[in-house]
Amino acid sequence: MEDVAILGYGPVGALLANLLGQAGLSVAVYERETAIYPLPRAVHFDGEVMRIFQSAGLAERIAAETRPSSQGMHFVNAEGQTLMVRRGVEGRGPQGWPNNWYFHQPALEEILREGAARFPNVTVHLGREIADVSELDARFIVGCDGARSLVRRAIGSRQHDLGLHQPWLVVDLLCNAAAPRVKALPDYTVQLCDPQRPMTVVNVGGERRRWEIMLMPGDDPARLTEPGIFWPMMARWLGPDDAVLERATVYTFHSVVQEGWRRGNLLLAGDACHQTPPFLGQGMCAGMRDAANLAWKLKAVLRDGAPDSLLDTYESERRPHVETFIELAVKLGAVLQETDPAKAAERDRRFSAGAEMFDFPQPQLGPGCRADGPPPVGTLFPQPLLPDGRLMDEAIGPRFALVGEVALLADRQHGAVALPGVGADWLAQRGLRAALLRPDRYIAEVA
């Protein structure tokens, strides 16, 4: 019997396999496809996710294949007025890495799968369709099996609809870098808030660019993927002489959260338990946070004698956290997707005093394996660079840590590594002297 069976070997399943393999658990992964899906899907992750990749020992490999960005995301109306900006961060952000990264999903998945192959305790079964969870012999089964999850059906989760279901055309292009019109494209992500035709334009990196184009009344979804239909929509930026089409497809962007991420030995992660519209670039990120939260808890239960009930804190912590991101993405979508000209004009007047600046939220985890109390309890602790040149998490490893004032932490090594002086300034700004960090670097308790 395996410790953990994972259904689905997309990015979330592959990351979870790495984290569990690194923890020494026996893992079997089942994936119905025989190869990585070759076309682009997700294109963005944030600094927290890069920090999770660091914890899996894969950050340097991934950094070499992805594009860090300090440019942010600009919401711009039809006249070119900037309404809102999701700020970028120059250099290292609070997680010890740049705050925004753009990537080609097949390349990322390749690195994650190569990472899992480091561990002889992880076995991968490609081309294996599982029809019923009773086929699997494992102490825990995690469904990383997407929006039509088999494991979710077995759990019987209830869906909460957060209100957005909108079809968009997604066009991925390989651009000619020498073309003048390609050179003129902005580095930052543009959310074009044009009531005639809302769009998103993303610089993925290298030759790759993505256009997301909202479907409007009268559009024929079956014909919208024809070059003769979509190229004219993009004419303000570039034309068919400037780029080669890689993919054009219609997606419906959803905002839903499941209630019921666990039943007995069955658990869910990623799109199996939540879907977010892409206006904040947080869809895949949410699944990666699921994997980081779940991995250390599975190890604690399977290897360290923690009670089985620890796994109930997975949903109680993660669901409110992911809902905060989805709700903000829905609000941003409402700004972008306004197609009534009078309401769009009123929206533009609201921003006439200047662009509104905002950052990714830093929500508190819901109740669970943490003290009750206001933030920063239940929020992510930053990752400073230590005097010896290491990032903090490298010094801690996959375990608990005490950080804070030197005098408090001297000789305190009770199952957690003590890092005297680390984070003391950050804590002092909040009137605190020490913090207990969990293996996923969320703050369990402060003093």
ZICORKA-V986392 format. One line per field, one symbol per residue. ss: DSSP state (H for helix, E for strand, C for the rest). burial: b if it has 9 or more other C-alpha atoms within 8 Angstrom, else e. A space follows every 10 residues. Layout:
ss = ???
burial = ???
This chain:
ss = CEEEEEECCC HHHHHHHHHH HHCCCCEEEE ECCCCCCCCC CCCEEEHHHH HHHHHCCCHH HHHHHCEEEC CCEEEEECCC CEEEEECCCC CCCCCCCCCE EECCHHHHHH HHHHHHCCCC CEEEEECCCC CCHHHCCEEE EEECCCCCCH HHHHHCCEEE EEEEEEEEEE EEEEECCCCH HHHCCCCCEE EEECCCCCEE EEEEECCEEE EEEECCCCCC CCCCCCHHHH HHHCCCCCCC CCEEEEEEEE EEEEEEEEEC CEECCEEECH HHCEECCHHH CCHHHHHHHH HHHHHHHHHH HHHCCCCHHH HHHHHHHHHH HHHHHHHHHH HHHHHHCCCC HHHHHHHHHH CCCCCEEECC CCCCCCCCCC CCCCCCCCCE CCCCECCCCC EHHHHHCCCC EEEECHHHHC CCCCCCEEEE CCCHHHHHCC CCCEEEECCC CEEEEEC
burial = ebbbbbbbbb bbbbbbbbbb bbeebbbbbb bbeeebeeeb ebbbbbbebb bbbbbbebbe ebbebbbbbb bbbbbbbbee ebbbbbbbbe ebbbbbbbbb bbbbbbbbbb bbbebbeebe bbeebbbbee eebeeeebbb bbbbbbeebb bbeebebeee ebebebbbbb bbbbbbeeee bbeeeeebbb bbbbbebbbb bbbbbebbbb bbbbbeeeee eeebbeeebb beebeeebbe ebbbbbbbeb eebbbbbbbb bbeeebbbbb bbbbbbbbbb bbbbbbbbbb bbbbbbbbbb bbeeeeeeeb bbbbbbbbbb bbbbbbbbbb ebbebbbbbe eebbeebbee beeebeeeee eeebbbbbeb beeeeebbbb eebbbbeeeb bbeeebeebb bbbbbeebbe eeeeebbbbb bbbbeebbee ebbbbbbbbb ebbbbbe
